[in-house]
Amino acid sequence: MLKKFFKEFKEFVSRGNVMDMAIGIIIGGAFTTIVSSLVEDIINPLLGLFGGMNFDRYSVTLLGEATLNYGKFITAIINFLIMALVIFIIVKIMNGATSKFSSKKEEEEAPATTKICPYCCSEIPINATKCPHCTSDV
């Protein structure tokens, strides 16, 4: 029973989807760092020019030394929105490239089902022996 479990686990791990997912998670972690830096180091200071300060600095003192740092929450929302926008753009570009590539590939691989009549230049079925348009023998 344990041997069967490990065999199934080995098949699961060796499937391509798991490897793709692992690579996606690793790249996503690195990408998160880049987006966080973009928001914290570039966008927040630019927004701070309009508001007078960075969102990270917005906070409310509750009781004593306890503070509610809602500015960091706003920064996290901005991070999420930028990340979602960038991922949307990447997926849109990838889908467009994939659809163009697959449609060209299908066109290249599809066997011809019609031919052109040498007399009237009409499109006729590939197995036709007589053109239905000009009645010529093909």
C-alpha positions in Angstrom: 0.0 0.0 0.0 2.8 2.4 0.9 4.6 1.4 -2.3 1.5 2.3 -4.4 1.2 5.6 -2.6 4.8 6.6 -3.4 4.4 5.4 -7.0 1.3 7.7 -7.4 3.2 10.5 -5.7 6.1 10.1 -8.1 3.8 10.2 -11.1 2.1 13.3 -9.7 5.4 15.1 -9.1 6.9 14.1 -12.5 3.9 15.5 -14.5 4.6 18.7 -16.4 1.9 20.7 -14.6 3.5 20.4 -11.2 6.9 21.6 -12.6 5.2 24.5 -14.4 3.4 25.4 -11.2 6.7 25.3 -9.2 8.5 27.5 -11.7 5.5 29.9 -11.7 5.6 30.2 -7.9 9.3 30.9 -7.9 9.1 33.5 -10.7 6.0 35.0 -9.0 8.0 35.4 -5.7 10.7 37.2 -7.6 8.2 39.3 -9.5 6.5 40.3 -6.2 9.7 41.8 -5.0 10.1 43.8 -8.2 6.5 45.1 -8.0 6.9 45.9 -4.3 10.0 47.9 -5.0 8.3 49.7 -7.9 5.4 50.8 -5.7 7.5 51.6 -2.6 10.5 53.2 -4.2 9.0 54.9 -7.3 5.2 55.2 -7.2 4.7 56.1 -3.5 7.2 59.0 -3.6 5.6 60.3 -6.8 2.1 60.1 -5.2 3.7 61.7 -2.1 4.4 64.8 -4.2 0.7 65.3 -4.6 -0.4 64.3 -1.1 2.6 65.7 0.7 3.8 62.4 2.1 4.0 58.6 1.3 1.1 56.3 2.0 3.4 54.3 4.2 3.6 57.1 6.7 -0.2 57.3 7.2 -1.1 56.0 10.7 -3.4 56.6 13.6 -2.3 56.3 17.2 -4.8 54.1 19.1 -3.9 53.7 22.7 -0.5 54.6 24.1 2.1 53.3 21.6 -0.3 51.2 19.5 -0.6 52.5 16.0 -2.9 51.6 13.1 -0.7 51.8 10.0 -3.4 52.1 7.3 -0.9 53.6 4.9 0.9 50.3 4.6 -2.4 48.7 3.8 -3.0 51.2 1.0 0.5 50.4 -0.3 -0.4 46.7 -0.3 -3.6 47.4 -2.3 -1.6 49.5 -4.8 0.9 46.6 -5.0 -1.9 44.1 -5.7 -3.5 46.3 -8.4 -0.2 46.9 -10.2 0.6 43.2 -10.0 -2.9 42.3 -11.3 -2.5 44.8 -14.1 0.9 43.5 -15.1 -0.2 39.8 -15.0 -3.3 40.7 -17.1 -1.1 42.4 -19.7 1.3 39.4 -19.8 -1.5 36.9 -20.1 -3.2 39.0 -22.8 0.1 39.2 -24.8 0.7 35.4 -24.3 -2.8 34.5 -25.4 -2.6 36.7 -28.5 0.8 35.2 -29.4 -0.4 31.7 -28.8 -3.6 32.1 -30.8 -1.6 33.6 -33.7 0.9 30.8 -33.6 -1.7 28.1 -33.3 -3.9 29.4 -36.1 -0.9 29.7 -38.5 0.1 26.1 -37.5 -3.4 24.8 -38.2 -3.5 26.5 -41.5 -0.1 25.0 -42.5 -1.1 21.5 -41.3 -4.6 21.4 -42.7 -4.8 19.2 -45.9 -6.3 20.9 -48.9 -10.0 20.1 -49.5 -10.4 22.2 -52.6 -8.6 23.1 -55.8 -8.9 25.8 -58.5 -10.5 25.0 -61.9 -7.8 25.7 -64.5 -10.4 27.0 -67.0 -12.7 29.3 -64.9 -10.5 29.7 -61.8 -13.4 28.8 -59.5 -12.8 26.9 -56.3 -14.0 23.3 -56.6 -13.8 20.2 -54.4 -10.5 18.4 -54.6 -12.1 15.1 -55.8 -14.2 16.8 -58.6 -13.7 15.6 -62.1 -16.0 18.2 -63.7 -16.2 21.9 -62.7 -19.8 22.7 -61.6 -19.3 26.3 -62.7 -18.0 26.0 -66.3 -18.7 22.2 -66.8 -15.1 21.6 -68.0 -13.4 18.3 -67.4 -10.8 18.7 -64.7 
